[in-house]
Amino acid sequence: MTVDLTGRRIWIVGASSGIGAALAGALDARGARVAVSARRESALREVAGDRMAVVPVDITDKAAVRRAAAQVVDELGGLDIVVLSAGYWKQLTEFDAESFQRHLDVNLSGMANCLEAVIPRLQAAGAGIIVGISSVAGLRGLPGAEAYGATKAAQINLLEALRVGLGPQGIDVVTVCPGFVDTEMTSTNRFPMPFMVTAPVAARMIADGIERRTARIVFPWQMAVFAKLAPLVPDRLWATIFRSRK
Ligand SMILES: NC(=O)c1ccc[n+]([C@@H]2O[C@H](COP(=O)([O-])OP(=O)(O)OC[C@H]3O[C@@H](n4cnc5c(N)ncnc54)[C@H](OP(=O)(O)O)[C@@H]3O)[C@@H](O)[C@H]2O)c1
């Protein structure tokens, strides 16, 4: 069964730039009513124009996330879909516990703060869709992405567990695993980023996947093939392949 996005009340967290910003535009163009959140209010206002609600929030602040969710529900008159796109990436050159903690705070605890704020509302409505933006980096370990990849792998597991548990309550969970997307996040990367797509292309893939209720959206197609094959590569062979690329 497909989802008609017309009139759907959608909260996008992490929408001041990149994938979230492009997705806000794509969902607005498909007739949804959108609220956008992140920390940078001026960037959010640029994304929103006069068409979307703007609710600035830092997702590492649990109480602030709870207030932001209440404001979104107020402004949109309810909530049908939440997209969790906020994220943090820093390449580790040395193992660095402080950087590791920041990845945990934003990518994992931040996502958990958002989930805690929205799940009871969707449960009360007996319907809804949670869309989490993870990454193909969560599928296997890659050097430099020890912290990022670990949080992305945890997101995939977390979202899967929620899909199992919340499905019978009418709540669907969509996991998005993008390959490389040309955004602020990747702008400082100094390594090859094969099959990179633009944020508008990523947004179209995600919006199409939500409409089709795809459980796991992986793009572009080359990365979808990678996602199917990567888990099959034996551990020692995986290490050898990527060690030789360092
Ligand atoms: N670009 C890629 O190649 C790629 C690939 C796979 C997965 N992803 C994932 O896609 C998602 C979006 O990333 P992107 O590429 O679009 O990067 P981006 O342009 O840097 O967007 C990241 C978003 O997260 C927000 N954010 C960061 N920390 C936050 C916090 N503490 N509280 C609230 N919002 C916060 C940022 O806004 P503020 O700074 O205004 O708070 C921004 O809106 C991330 O989860 C990323 O891991 C990206």
The ligand as an SDF file (V2000), in Angstrom:
LIG
                    3D

 48 52  0  0  0  0  0  0  0  0999 V2000
   26.3180   13.2750    2.9940 N   0  0  0  0  0  0  0  0  0  0  0  0
   26.5290   11.9530    2.9350 C   0  0  0  0  0  0  0  0  0  0  0  0
   27.3350   11.4550    2.1170 O   0  0  0  0  0  0  0  0  0  0  0  0
   25.7700   11.0360    3.8350 C   0  0  0  0  0  0  0  0  0  0  0  0
   25.8520    9.6520    3.5640 C   0  0  0  0  0  0  0  0  0  0  0  0
   25.1670    8.7630    4.3750 C   0  0  0  0  0  0  0  0  0  0  0  0
   24.4120    9.2360    5.4220 C   0  0  0  0  0  0  0  0  0  0  0  0
   24.3410   10.5850    5.6870 N   0  0  0  0  0  0  0  0  0  0  0  0
   23.5270   11.0200    6.8110 C   0  0  0  0  0  0  0  0  0  0  0  0
   22.5460   11.9190    6.3420 O   0  0  0  0  0  0  0  0  0  0  0  0
   22.1650   12.7820    7.4110 C   0  0  0  0  0  0  0  0  0  0  0  0
   22.1990   14.2140    6.9120 C   0  0  0  0  0  0  0  0  0  0  0  0
   23.5440   14.5660    6.6140 O   0  0  0  0  0  0  0  0  0  0  0  0
   23.9010   15.5880    5.4330 P   0  0  0  0  0  0  0  0  0  0  0  0
   24.8070   14.8980    4.5170 O   0  0  0  0  0  0  0  0  0  0  0  0
   22.6620   16.2070    4.9240 O   0  0  0  0  0  0  0  0  0  0  0  0
   24.8240   16.6160    6.2380 O   0  0  0  0  0  0  0  0  0  0  0  0
   24.6180   18.1300    6.6890 P   0  0  0  0  0  0  0  0  0  0  0  0
   24.3140   18.9810    5.5100 O   0  0  0  0  0  0  0  0  0  0  0  0
   25.8170   18.4320    7.5060 O   0  0  0  0  0  0  0  0  0  0  0  0
   23.3090   18.0700    7.5980 O   0  0  0  0  0  0  0  0  0  0  0  0
   23.3510   17.6690    8.9420 C   0  0  0  0  0  0  0  0  0  0  0  0
   22.1400   18.2590    9.6130 C   0  0  0  0  0  0  0  0  0  0  0  0
   22.1360   17.8490   10.9740 O   0  0  0  0  0  0  0  0  0  0  0  0
   21.9150   18.9870   11.7800 C   0  0  0  0  0  0  0  0  0  0  0  0
   22.4900   18.7840   13.1030 N   0  0  0  0  0  0  0  0  0  0  0  0
   23.7680   18.4480   13.4150 C   0  0  0  0  0  0  0  0  0  0  0  0
   23.9210   18.4100   14.7450 N   0  0  0  0  0  0  0  0  0  0  0  0
   22.7160   18.7250   15.2820 C   0  0  0  0  0  0  0  0  0  0  0  0
   22.2490   18.8620   16.6060 C   0  0  0  0  0  0  0  0  0  0  0  0
   23.0520   18.6710   17.6690 N   0  0  0  0  0  0  0  0  0  0  0  0
   20.9630   19.2180   16.8080 N   0  0  0  0  0  0  0  0  0  0  0  0
   20.1440   19.4190   15.7410 C   0  0  0  0  0  0  0  0  0  0  0  0
   20.5190   19.2950   14.4690 N   0  0  0  0  0  0  0  0  0  0  0  0
   21.8060   18.9520   14.2430 C   0  0  0  0  0  0  0  0  0  0  0  0
   22.5730   20.1300   11.0170 C   0  0  0  0  0  0  0  0  0  0  0  0
   22.0370   21.3860   11.3650 O   0  0  0  0  0  0  0  0  0  0  0  0
   22.6480   22.4500   12.4050 P   0  0  0  0  0  0  0  0  0  0  0  0
   24.1210   22.4840   12.1940 O   0  0  0  0  0  0  0  0  0  0  0  0
   21.9400   23.7100   12.0000 O   0  0  0  0  0  0  0  0  0  0  0  0
   22.2440   21.9780   13.7470 O   0  0  0  0  0  0  0  0  0  0  0  0
   22.1300   19.7760    9.5890 C   0  0  0  0  0  0  0  0  0  0  0  0
   20.8370   20.2500    9.3530 O   0  0  0  0  0  0  0  0  0  0  0  0
   23.1390   12.5160    8.5540 C   0  0  0  0  0  0  0  0  0  0  0  0
   22.5190   11.6740    9.4990 O   0  0  0  0  0  0  0  0  0  0  0  0
   24.2830   11.7890    7.8580 C   0  0  0  0  0  0  0  0  0  0  0  0
   24.9670   10.9640    8.7570 O   0  0  0  0  0  0  0  0  0  0  0  0
   25.0090   11.4860    4.9020 C   0  0  0  0  0  0  0  0  0  0  0  0
  1  2  1  0
  2  3  2  0
  2  4  1  0
  4  5  1  0
  4 48  2  0
  5  6  2  0
  6  7  1  0
  7  8  2  0
  8  9  1  0
  8 48  1  0
  9 10  1  0
  9 46  1  0
 10 11  1  0
 11 12  1  0
 11 44  1  0
 12 13  1  0
 13 14  1  0
 14 15  2  0
 14 16  1  0
 14 17  1  0
 17 18  1  0
 18 19  2  0
 18 20  1  0
 18 21  1  0
 21 22  1  0
 22 23  1  0
 23 24  1  0
 23 42  1  0
 24 25  1  0
 25 26  1  0
 25 36  1  0
 26 27  1  0
 26 35  1  0
 27 28  2  0
 28 29  1  0
 29 30  1  0
 29 35  2  0
 30 31  1  0
 30 32  2  0
 32 33  1  0
 33 34  2  0
 34 35  1  0
 36 37  1  0
 36 42  1  0
 37 38  1  0
 38 39  2  0
 38 40  1  0
 38 41  1  0
 42 43  1  0
 44 45  1  0
 44 46  1  0
 46 47  1  0
M  CHG  2   8   1  16  -1
M  END
$$$$
